[in-house]
């Protein structure tokens, strides 16, 4: 039976005076990759930021593991077990790769060391550049560091915002392969413009348009639905 | 920083410290020794400011209030009691406790604000302390200030010099340890991106308040030493110029480097001294503050990283170039 890990209901979010999200709602099943699709400005990033408490919802509710986290500040949301990889990766440029990773460790115990070992095997580049400042990494390495760091924080759910943005196709491939592997360990909500990539790793999708959830379903259904893809994603 | 680099820098600092410890035994120019003592004191003060500005990204215009709290607390206790070591230690403890408490309360009340609002509020708070010191004449003797007796041990300039130097060394290594600890790394991360640190799971307010308290306590200790060197206190210890001096020392020396502000303190203190002496040569040197303004503008335009920051940057670039050269040579050999 499907267990819901994250549930959004009737979310309304404003950024300053602008009404960005209108009645957004969706469910994220445990152990799956849920992809948020939609054109630029559809409200995908704001949805992730609302879940994290960075742009808190004015109405509606965000439930994680059965607990209402709508009004929690971002650090408490993270402590609940949600990791966030923002669009700009959010690497601490002056800190080394190692320091970036250690900052994310809430505690140092066997399970954290196991996580560290696993994630470094997944992204061996991070081991190579362990003492290099984060700001000097390439775009792909920064993305890997951002994902690894979010995972280090004992995250049960990872929110990943456009991991392929601005990366060379070969690097995108590598990042996506890593996300595919992470799928075995954690639940993922992925915002992705690259439909081909998203369809490869996603299990279920939600389409956002003009700040509303307009469609949902299984990823394999969307792949076959040409009219839907054309209407909301501009894919002919 | 690698272990080898760290050892190298620790060795360089140790050699510098030994040379400075030996200085008063081979050089007895009282003016210069007094000046260097002032450099040590302002070095501690600027280092405490760097902890806020350079490591946590907090801009404060009211840092002088902690310096003033240190200065007045110890002065009042020594003035109202016997000028013994016991009362000096009590005074220093009281100074640091008050500074810790004030920075804690001020931090809780103000650190939620955005940087520029915080800066203005700290300016107002420091102004409040300045006005209180001016008006509470029964305690502070107002703008006139007062001369105080200090323990016998510190009446000897060499002893005071050594005490200030040892305090600087100990505090430098303690603060360095603090900035290299996991907590220090979080502070640096806050400086870079507050929102990101929050979404990793850290309550940034909590860490900012810790930085503010540590910085305030260290600054108050600098105020205690300052009074021992001057043996006089007046309301100028709360003046905005004191904070601006610390800001200038930190920016010229190198923000976020700890050693930079100490070097900056040396440059500013010696520049104060020499430029004032040159007032007989030309009237412009009477207005040395104008020259400082020019130095400040030039430093921000041409050396935004400060002296130490620029040197470290140049050194880093050189190492990177060398590393790339070696890598290319290895590739050539391999092919």
Interface residues (C-beta under 8 A of the other chain):
Chain A: X52 X54 X73 X74 X75 X77 X78 X79 X84 X86 X90 X92 X93 X94 X95 X99 X102 X103 X104 X106 X131 X149 X150 X153
Chain B: X2 X182 X185 X186 X188 X189 X191 X192 X193 X195 X196 X197 X198 X199 X200 X201 X202 X203 X204 X256
